[in-house]
Amino acid sequence: MGTVGLAPGLSRKLKKVLECRTDSPEVVASLNTLSTFYTQNTPHARRNLRSTIEKRSLQINLDFLRASQAAQLALDRVEDEVNSLADCCDKIAKALSSCSASTGDIINTTERLKQELEVTTQKQEIVSYFLRDYQLTPQEINALRNEELNENFFEALSHVQEIHANCKILLRTHHQRAGLELMDMMAMYQEGAYERLCRWVQAECRKLGDTDNPEVSELLKAAVRCLKERPVLFKYSAEEVANMRHNALFRRFISALTRGGPGGMPRPIEVHAHDPLRYVGDMLGWLHQALASEHELVLALLDPDALGDTGSTANRFSKNVENDSGKIEADLTFVLDRIFEGVCRPFKVRVEQVLQSQPSLIISYKLSNTLEFYSYTISDLLGRETALCNTLWALKDAAQKTFFEILKSCGEKLLRYPPLVAVDLSPPAAVREGVSLLLEIIETYKSMMIPASGKKAAFDPVISALLNPIIQMCEQAAEAHKSKGADYSSRRTRMSSDSGQLSRSAVDAILSNNYSATFSQNNEAPSQIFLINCLCAIQQPLLGHEVAAEYAKKLGTMIDNHVHVLVEKEVDTILRRCGLSMKMHHFHNLLNKDTTVGAPLAELEDTNPASLSECLKAFFGFLLGSESSLPEFEQMQVPKLRSDACIQVARSLADAYELIYNAIMDPKNCYPDPKSLARHPPDQIRTILGI
């Protein structure tokens, strides 16, 4: 069967209905609204659905018109009122136009007068500025000429300077005549004011001399600051201050020396004149304290800006003053030098009296250090080229000269009367006293005050001046002892030659033939030991002090040299006693390969086997004998030096024997049976000597 197709129109409608979505919010809302007035679902109702919806819409519009009728009526009334307001505005505009036309002349006149008022006001301001910058007020003129000096005077003087500076600017314009006239007028006011100010400052400065510790008023500080503009007037004022304080300080110093303070406290300085160190120290302390107070006073006068803020007017004025620190420092030095010039002579006389009273060595050294400390300290405050500082440095040199003169006199006394050498070769009492005195001076040196700008003086000259004479004294005593020993040895030699035995062995002959020379050489040993003991007694206490380190090092070198000489003399003495001393140069020449020696040593007279055998027997007998022994330097008081000296003697003897032994064993020297001649090898000798 065939399929029946739908009509195109119906098919399209059906398709549209099928594609329509009934679950959309719009469709659901429309259906809900439709359900409010569409109650029956009948064919008739469905056919009239469109007309029903249109009626419903028409009814809604009719309800809206009824509801908005009152608002429409109100808007109509508002429109009528706005129209009436527009009519009123038109009338007012016409009235204003007619008024503007009638009052135009008045407005123009008002504008012209307003512009003229502005021009006049500007001219008035210019005139007031000119009067302010180029003229003084009557009150300022009165303050400069008639009133007492006060704040108004300095304000007026500052204004005069400002006007004077402004006139210089005016001269650069075409108003030069007015500028010159104004400058002349201001110069007249200024000179009169400065002269009046200078007289007032001088009068005030005279009052400063009436009290010991015056107070500088702010007005006086401002006045001095103003006077810096006139160097000549400023110098007059500075000289007045210097003269007044000069006299006041002199009176205060004499009063402090003789009367003391108010009510006797503190006590007069001269009460302690019996104690030189305290006497001079109190005077120096008083001068240093006075210098500090006078420096503060003069600085407050001459350079008040250095001490802080001194007032509004003074600060305004100081802006016009160039701060020349070098000039201010020179003025301070000049004034302080003049103030302290008067106390130099009484202070110098009293210190010279102390130095002439022959103080002790320690006191004179402490005085020199104290004067040097205050010389540096006061030079830092006052300046080096001033009367007080020159006096202090001269007194310091005098105290130092006194100290060294005392040292020199003590040294000359020691050299003039050198002590005798003790039996035990111990240092004399003068050595111990000198070292004790030096240690006390060293402690004083360590505790001395050091100024900020200085350093401790060199201490080596003090050590040299004190110890060199002592060392020279010891050398003279040692030389005298050696000479005395030589005389004794010559007498003993003559006695021994007269009473000698007729029969002696060969070894005894060698020893006795060299006895006189040996004894004379031995006489130098006590002198050397005495010198070594003296130098050690000086060196040992100095080792713990840094200031004496260099001198202690020099003493150590001298001790080593003396020990070396002592050892050489002792070795030479032993070799002479054995008869080997005169033969050693042959062995040294052989060691140095001297080509001038042609024949073997065995063929030489000094070193032939028989002579050398007797000498070596004496040498072995000296080393191995019970009666003879090596020198032990018992009188040397430093154990370490004593031990070192003994070891050096033993080593020198061992080296000398080794040199002889090697020469004997050398076939070139042609010694027959060398082993019987030199029975002991060098190692055995070293063992015997204990090295």
Helices and strands as residue ranges (DSSP letters): H 8-19, H 25-37, H 43-47, H 49-67, H 69-134, H 138-145, H 151-170, H 176-208, H 218-227, H 231-258, G 262-264, G 269-272, H 276-302, G 304-307, H 312-318, H 325-340, H 344-356, H 361-382, H 387-416, H 429-447, H 460-498, H 506-513, H 515-522, H 524-542, G 546-548, H 549-577, G 581-583, H 584-591, G 601-603, H 609-624, H 639-665, G 667-669, H 674-677, H 682-689
